[in-house]
């Protein structure tokens, strides 16, 4: 056995009202960090509170998961906005989660952008700068969880922000390091065994398989499993078991408290 560790995160708190979107209770028994929706693409005060409360009880680190205010499209459509508008939207959603977190209490320790806005910031340096600036203005202590090898990672690092790199267990990659769009073949990996084997191979070699090209080199402090998929719990459990067998323990990329 070794003392290696890596974070395992999931996007949670994505139900609203009586609706359901994933199994937060089960996922919060498996992950070490939780990206909690802030009322934009999903979530409301009650779902935020429930996710934060369970996270606090189980010692899971929590981060804000803001995105386009597009519930109909689940934040997966680009909404035309100025860079200043993007910054204000991000700040408002982070602030909403921070306010609810005080009632638990638990600290919001990082920010991970959701969906279409995340993919846009991954390739557009100006959008990335708007996001990074907004996060830093809210609090310079908030870390940024960024897709490995993308513009937001580079912009955050250049700005001196605390930034950590993320890879996806259940998403396909393009040769340029960006995610395969969800409407294209190979965008999602649904089989837990396939996802686990690919991930363990990446952790061993540092090379991520891509659709239509040779594997590419990526860095990772954290692994994401999307919490809204039907196979999310089974995948997270198999990945966690696979990591344990390889001598790698799940551990937050930041501490639960500053």
Kinemage of the C-alpha trace (Angstrom):
@kinemage 1
@onewidth
@group {chain A} dominant
@subgroup {mainchain}
@vectorlist {calphas} color= white
{ca unk a 1} P 0.000 0.000 0.000
{ca unk a 2} L 1.082 3.590 -0.605
{ca unk a 3} L 0.128 6.955 0.836
{ca unk a 4} L -1.099 8.279 -2.514
{ca unk a 5} L -4.370 10.185 -2.526
{ca unk a 6} L -6.640 11.995 -4.957
{ca unk a 7} L -9.940 13.815 -4.649
{ca unk a 8} L -13.191 12.289 -5.889
{ca unk a 9} L -15.899 14.887 -6.564
{ca unk a 10} L -19.474 14.980 -7.837
{ca unk a 11} L -21.960 17.654 -8.909
{ca unk a 12} L -24.739 17.539 -6.308
{ca unk a 13} L -27.705 19.532 -4.981
{ca unk a 14} L -29.177 19.512 -8.470
{ca unk a 15} L -32.780 18.813 -7.492
{ca unk a 16} L -35.284 21.634 -6.957
{ca unk a 17} L -38.385 21.483 -4.814
{ca unk a 18} L -39.874 17.985 -4.998
{ca unk a 19} L -37.928 17.050 -8.125
{ca unk a 20} L -35.073 14.555 -8.073
{ca unk a 21} L -31.757 14.679 -9.895
{ca unk a 22} L -29.327 12.084 -8.660
{ca unk a 23} L -28.853 10.449 -5.262
{ca unk a 24} L -27.004 12.978 -3.114
{ca unk a 25} L -27.204 10.842 0.019
{ca unk a 26} L -25.476 7.880 -1.612
{ca unk a 27} L -22.918 9.994 -3.469
{ca unk a 28} L -21.943 11.846 -0.305
{ca unk a 29} L -20.921 8.515 1.187
{ca unk a 30} L -18.471 7.975 -1.680
{ca unk a 31} L -16.936 11.327 -2.674
{ca unk a 32} L -14.484 13.551 -0.822
{ca unk a 33} L -15.679 16.834 -2.394
{ca unk a 34} L -19.158 18.010 -3.432
{ca unk a 35} L -19.870 20.680 -6.042
{ca unk a 36} L -23.221 22.076 -4.912
{ca unk a 37} L -25.558 23.767 -7.395
{ca unk a 38} L -26.261 27.376 -6.404
{ca unk a 39} L -29.702 28.071 -7.894
{ca unk a 40} L -28.660 28.819 -11.472
{ca unk a 41} L -28.908 25.670 -13.585
{ca unk a 42} L -30.437 23.808 -10.624
{ca unk a 43} L -30.907 23.907 -6.871
{ca unk a 44} L -32.848 26.028 -4.418
{ca unk a 45} L -32.380 26.949 -0.728
{ca unk a 46} L -33.743 23.614 0.499
{ca unk a 47} L -31.682 21.403 -1.811
{ca unk a 48} L -28.596 23.485 -1.050
{ca unk a 49} L -29.177 23.124 2.682
{ca unk a 50} L -29.784 19.368 2.513
{ca unk a 51} L -26.658 18.717 0.447
{ca unk a 52} L -24.530 20.951 2.676
{ca unk a 53} L -25.888 19.373 5.853
{ca unk a 54} L -25.102 15.822 4.717
{ca unk a 55} L -21.661 16.941 3.528
{ca unk a 56} L -20.926 18.473 6.926
{ca unk a 57} L -22.046 15.311 8.743
{ca unk a 58} L -19.748 13.161 6.581
{ca unk a 59} L -16.716 15.415 6.431
{ca unk a 60} L -17.040 16.099 2.699
{ca unk a 61} L -15.471 19.328 1.403
{ca unk a 62} L -17.971 21.580 -0.390
{ca unk a 63} L -17.623 23.937 -3.316
{ca unk a 64} L -19.974 26.205 -5.241
{ca unk a 65} L -21.149 24.956 -8.645
{ca unk a 66} L -22.494 28.032 -10.485
{ca unk a 67} L -23.568 28.109 -14.122
{ca unk a 68} L -25.941 29.726 -16.555
{ca unk a 69} L -29.371 30.482 -15.079
{ca unk a 70} L -30.962 28.029 -17.492
{ca unk a 71} L -33.004 25.429 -15.661
{ca unk a 72} L -34.784 24.272 -18.797
{ca unk a 73} L -31.473 23.408 -20.431
{ca unk a 74} L -29.818 22.375 -17.136
{ca unk a 75} L -27.105 24.960 -17.789
{ca unk a 76} L -25.882 23.071 -20.839
{ca unk a 77} L -26.703 25.786 -23.390
{ca unk a 78} L -24.588 28.894 -23.945
{ca unk a 79} L -26.600 31.982 -22.966
{ca unk a 80} L -25.325 35.211 -24.611
{ca unk a 81} L -23.946 37.431 -21.839
{ca unk a 82} L -21.285 40.097 -21.501
{ca unk a 83} L -18.211 39.234 -19.483
{ca unk a 84} L -19.352 41.608 -16.732
{ca unk a 85} L -22.736 39.893 -16.601
{ca unk a 86} L -21.053 36.507 -16.309
{ca unk a 87} L -19.016 37.796 -13.361
{ca unk a 88} L -22.053 39.165 -11.549
{ca unk a 89} L -23.999 35.941 -12.104
{ca unk a 90} L -21.134 33.854 -10.731
{ca unk a 91} L -20.711 36.109 -7.697
{ca unk a 92} L -24.439 36.034 -6.902
{ca unk a 93} L -24.628 32.246 -7.030
{ca unk a 94} L -21.522 31.757 -4.900
{ca unk a 95} L -22.927 34.217 -2.385
{ca unk a 96} L -26.222 32.352 -2.226
{ca unk a 97} L -24.495 29.093 -1.353
{ca unk a 98} L -22.233 30.789 1.179
{ca unk a 99} L -25.271 32.289 2.910
{ca unk a 100} L -27.048 28.932 3.189
{ca unk a 101} L -23.791 27.295 4.317
{ca unk a 102} L -23.706 29.589 7.356
{ca unk a 103} L -26.905 27.959 8.576
{ca unk a 104} L -25.348 24.463 8.655
{ca unk a 105} L -22.586 25.648 9.399
{ca unk a 106} L -19.967 24.625 6.823
{ca unk a 107} L -17.438 26.547 4.760
{ca unk a 108} L -17.576 26.818 0.982
{ca unk a 109} L -13.962 26.154 0.020
{ca unk a 110} L -13.826 26.262 -3.779
{ca unk a 111} L -15.679 26.998 -7.025
{ca unk a 112} L -16.241 24.726 -10.003
{ca unk a 113} L -18.142 26.170 -12.973
{ca unk a 114} L -20.969 24.104 -14.463
{ca unk a 115} L -21.891 22.913 -17.922
{ca unk a 116} L -21.823 25.166 -20.948
{ca unk a 117} L -20.200 28.036 -19.070
{ca unk a 118} L -17.424 25.727 -17.896
{ca unk a 119} L -16.799 24.508 -21.444
{ca unk a 120} L -16.781 28.094 -22.744
{ca unk a 121} L -14.306 29.195 -20.064
{ca unk a 122} L -12.185 26.171 -20.937
{ca unk a 123} L -11.542 27.524 -24.440
{ca unk a 124} L -12.114 31.307 -24.176
{ca unk a 125} L -9.497 33.176 -22.129
{ca unk a 126} L -11.681 36.286 -21.760
{ca unk a 127} L -14.587 34.317 -20.302
{ca unk a 128} L -12.142 32.472 -18.080
{ca unk a 129} L -10.777 35.807 -16.856
{ca unk a 130} L -14.294 37.018 -16.037
{ca unk a 131} L -14.937 33.889 -13.997
{ca unk a 132} L -11.592 33.996 -12.173
{ca unk a 133} L -11.952 37.720 -11.398
{ca unk a 134} L -15.447 37.206 -9.961
{ca unk a 135} L -14.321 34.317 -7.758
{ca unk a 136} L -11.347 36.280 -6.440
{ca unk a 137} L -13.489 39.331 -5.725
{ca unk a 138} L -15.890 37.209 -3.687
{ca unk a 139} L -12.974 35.740 -1.732
{ca unk a 140} L -9.311 35.331 -2.521
{ca unk a 141} L -9.357 32.191 -0.366
{ca unk a 142} L -11.741 30.323 -2.683
{ca unk a 143} L -9.916 27.738 -4.766
{ca unk a 144} L -10.867 27.149 -8.398
{ca unk a 145} L -11.370 23.591 -9.653
{ca unk a 146} L -10.603 23.729 -13.378
{ca unk a 147} L -10.677 21.239 -16.238
{ca unk a 148} L -7.082 20.117 -16.680
{ca unk a 149} L -5.122 21.744 -19.489
{ca unk a 150} L -7.672 24.447 -20.339
{ca unk a 151} L -7.805 28.240 -20.486
{ca unk a 152} L -9.462 28.665 -17.099
{ca unk a 153} L -6.686 26.662 -15.478
{ca unk a 154} L -4.044 28.810 -17.182
{ca unk a 155} L -5.808 32.118 -16.444
{ca unk a 156} L -6.356 31.230 -12.786
{ca unk a 157} L -2.724 30.248 -12.369
{ca unk a 158} L -1.529 33.456 -14.044
{ca unk a 159} L -3.767 35.489 -11.729
{ca unk a 160} L -2.238 33.853 -8.675
{ca unk a 161} L -5.495 32.184 -7.679
{ca unk a 162} L -5.417 28.842 -5.882
{ca unk a 163} L -6.247 26.473 -8.749
{ca unk a 164} L -6.521 22.692 -8.922
{ca unk a 165} L -6.872 20.445 -11.957
{ca unk a 166} L -9.749 18.068 -12.647
{ca unk a 167} L -10.310 15.126 -14.970
{ca unk a 168} L -13.626 13.415 -15.696
{ca unk a 169} L -14.245 9.736 -15.144
{ca unk a 170} L -17.390 9.641 -17.282
{ca unk a 171} L -16.677 12.098 -20.104
{ca unk a 172} L -14.880 11.642 -23.404
{ca unk a 173} L -11.960 13.886 -24.354
{ca unk a 174} L -10.951 15.531 -27.619
{ca unk a 175} L -7.308 15.677 -28.783
{ca unk a 176} L -7.136 19.348 -27.667
{ca unk a 177} L -7.945 18.330 -24.077
{ca unk a 178} L -11.478 19.678 -24.105
{ca unk a 179} L -14.521 17.518 -23.465
{ca unk a 180} L -16.412 15.906 -26.321
{ca unk a 181} L -19.687 17.879 -26.737
{ca unk a 182} L -22.617 15.986 -25.275
{ca unk a 183} L -24.396 15.735 -28.631
{ca unk a 184} L -21.482 13.809 -30.198
{ca unk a 185} L -20.577 10.142 -30.132
{ca unk a 186} L -18.200 9.310 -27.319
{ca unk a 187} L -19.224 12.214 -25.087
{ca unk a 188} L -20.303 10.032 -22.162
{ca unk a 189} L -18.979 6.841 -20.643
{ca unk a 190} L -21.868 4.961 -19.065
{ca unk a 191} L -20.215 1.684 -18.122
{ca unk a 192} L -18.657 1.857 -14.608
{ca unk a 193} L -16.022 -0.766 -15.428
{ca unk a 194} L -14.936 1.044 -18.591
{ca unk a 195} L -14.712 4.349 -16.729
{ca unk a 196} L -12.764 2.801 -13.846
{ca unk a 197} L -10.280 1.010 -16.097
{ca unk a 198} L -9.679 4.151 -18.171
{ca unk a 199} L -9.167 6.223 -15.037
{ca unk a 200} L -6.763 3.802 -13.393
{ca unk a 201} L -4.784 3.628 -16.636
{ca unk a 202} L -4.581 7.421 -16.690
{ca unk a 203} L -3.416 7.600 -13.087
{ca unk a 204} L -0.709 5.050 -13.864
{ca unk a 205} L 0.577 6.729 -17.038
{ca unk a 206} L -0.584 10.361 -16.929
{ca unk a 207} L -2.054 9.848 -20.413
{ca unk a 208} L -5.777 10.252 -21.089
{ca unk a 209} L -7.361 8.419 -24.051
{ca unk a 210} L -9.141 10.712 -26.501
{ca unk a 211} L -11.705 10.314 -29.270
{ca unk a 212} L -9.983 10.420 -32.661
{ca unk a 213} L -6.393 10.777 -31.585
{ca unk a 214} L -3.464 9.635 -29.476
{ca unk a 215} L -3.684 9.855 -25.657
{ca unk a 216} L -2.786 13.238 -24.208
{ca unk a 217} L -0.946 14.219 -21.049
{ca unk a 218} L -3.121 15.733 -18.308
{ca unk a 219} L -2.645 16.506 -14.619
{ca unk a 220} L -5.226 15.774 -11.951
{ca unk a 221} L -5.839 16.734 -8.336
{ca unk a 222} L -9.471 15.627 -8.566
{ca unk a 223} L -11.705 13.169 -10.430
{ca unk a 224} L -15.320 14.029 -11.278
{ca unk a 225} L -18.254 11.643 -11.544
{ca unk a 226} L -21.439 13.402 -12.653
{ca unk a 227} L -24.015 12.931 -9.925
{ca unk a 228} L -27.073 13.281 -12.183
{ca unk a 229} L -26.512 10.162 -14.299
{ca unk a 230} L -28.354 6.875 -13.663
{ca unk a 231} L -25.090 5.009 -13.196
{ca unk a 232} L -23.464 7.666 -10.976
{ca unk a 233} L -23.573 5.777 -7.676
{ca unk a 234} L -22.389 2.474 -9.166
{ca unk a 235} L -19.616 4.282 -11.036
{ca unk a 236} L -18.456 6.273 -8.015
{ca unk a 237} L -18.443 3.121 -5.878
{ca unk a 238} L -16.459 1.108 -8.431
{ca unk a 239} L -13.973 3.949 -8.925
{ca unk a 240} L -13.507 4.336 -5.177
{ca unk a 241} L -12.963 0.583 -4.823
{ca unk a 242} L -10.548 0.605 -7.759
{ca unk a 243} L -8.568 3.461 -6.257
{ca unk a 244} L -8.355 1.607 -2.956
{ca unk a 245} L -7.079 -1.537 -4.646
{ca unk a 246} L -4.398 0.590 -6.337
{ca unk a 247} L -3.387 2.051 -2.969
{ca unk a 248} L -4.922 5.470 -3.687
{ca unk a 249} L -7.192 6.971 -1.048
{ca unk a 250} L -9.911 9.603 -1.691
{ca unk a 251} L -9.033 12.899 -0.008
{ca unk a 252} L -10.159 16.461 -0.632
{ca unk a 253} L -7.829 18.627 -2.713
{ca unk a 254} L -8.410 21.392 -0.139
{ca unk a 255} L -9.165 21.129 3.575
{ca unk a 256} L -12.746 21.321 4.782
{ca unk a 257} L -11.873 24.495 6.710
{ca unk a 258} L -9.421 27.274 5.908
